Structure formats: C-alpha cells, structure tokens
C-alpha cells in the first residue's frame, strides 16, 4: 500500500512497497510525476539526501530573507 504525503498538484512524495533494500518513492510537483524513469530508492541514502537538501534549502531561504529585508531599507542619501 502506498502512502502519499502532501498534494500532488503542488508537491508530494508517494512511498510504496519494499523490494529487498529498495523502496518505491515517487515525487510529484505541479501535477507532474518527476520519478517516472527511476523510482526505486535505497532508503538509507535517500533519507540522507533528503535531509541534506532540506538543510541547504533552509540556508537558501534564510539568505533570501536577509537580502529581501536589506532591499526594503531606505537608500543612503549621502548627506
């Protein structure tokens, strides 16, 4: 039985059956099936890759927020 996490029309992960040390993992974004060519994942490596991606994404979001805040400040008029 497969478990779908989130909404396929936005972003979702569908985790399915085991096959030895591999597990079926399907990813969806904006209604498009992204893992149509290869959807078997070695679970331990996949878990580490997802964790690494989440850490990098969090850092990128922080950087964008800092840059966004800096752009909203009033420009220096140089008096």
C-alpha positions as CSV (number, residue, x, y, z in Angstrom):
1,X,0.0,0.0,0.0
2,X,1.4,3.4,-1.0
3,X,1.3,6.4,1.3
4,X,1.0,9.9,-0.3
5,X,2.4,12.8,1.7
6,X,1.1,16.3,0.7
7,X,-0.8,17.3,-2.5
8,X,0.3,16.0,-6.0
9,X,-0.9,19.2,-7.6
10,X,1.7,21.2,-5.6
11,X,4.4,18.9,-4.2
12,X,4.1,15.4,-2.9
13,X,6.0,12.2,-2.1
14,X,4.4,8.8,-2.5
15,X,6.1,6.0,-0.7
16,X,5.3,2.4,-1.8
17,X,6.3,-1.2,-1.5
18,X,9.7,-2.6,-0.5
19,X,11.8,-4.6,-2.9
20,X,14.8,-6.0,-0.9
21,X,16.7,-3.0,0.4
22,X,15.0,-0.6,-2.1
23,X,11.7,1.1,-1.7
24,X,9.4,2.7,-4.4
25,X,9.4,6.5,-4.0
26,X,7.5,8.7,-6.4
27,X,7.8,12.5,-6.4
28,X,5.2,14.9,-7.8
29,X,5.4,18.6,-8.4
30,X,2.7,20.8,-10.0
31,X,0.8,17.7,-11.0
32,X,3.8,16.2,-12.9
33,X,5.3,12.8,-12.0
34,X,9.0,13.5,-11.6
35,X,10.3,10.0,-10.9
36,X,9.0,8.2,-14.0
37,X,12.4,6.9,-15.1
38,X,13.7,5.6,-11.8
39,X,11.5,5.5,-8.7
40,X,13.4,2.9,-6.6
41,X,15.5,4.3,-3.7
42,X,18.0,2.8,-1.3
43,X,16.3,4.1,1.8
44,X,19.3,5.0,3.9
45,X,20.9,7.0,1.2
46,X,17.6,8.6,0.1
47,X,17.0,9.7,3.7
48,X,20.4,11.3,4.0
49,X,20.0,13.1,0.6
50,X,16.6,14.5,1.6
51,X,18.0,15.7,4.9
52,X,21.0,17.4,3.1
53,X,18.6,19.0,0.7
54,X,16.4,20.3,3.5
55,X,19.4,21.8,5.3
56,X,20.6,23.5,2.1
57,X,17.1,24.8,1.3
58,X,16.7,26.2,4.8
59,X,20.0,28.1,4.4
60,X,19.0,29.4,1.0
61,X,15.6,30.7,2.3
62,X,17.4,32.5,5.2
63,X,19.8,34.2,2.7
64,X,16.9,35.3,0.5
65,X,15.0,36.7,3.5
66,X,18.1,38.6,4.6
67,X,18.5,40.0,1.1
68,X,14.8,40.9,0.9
69,X,15.0,42.8,4.2
70,X,18.0,44.7,3.1
71,X,16.3,45.8,-0.1
72,X,13.4,47.3,1.8
73,X,15.6,49.7,3.7
74,X,15.7,53.3,2.6
75,X,18.6,54.1,0.3
76,X,21.5,56.1,1.7
77,X,21.2,59.7,0.5
78,X,24.8,60.7,1.4
79,X,24.5,64.0,3.2
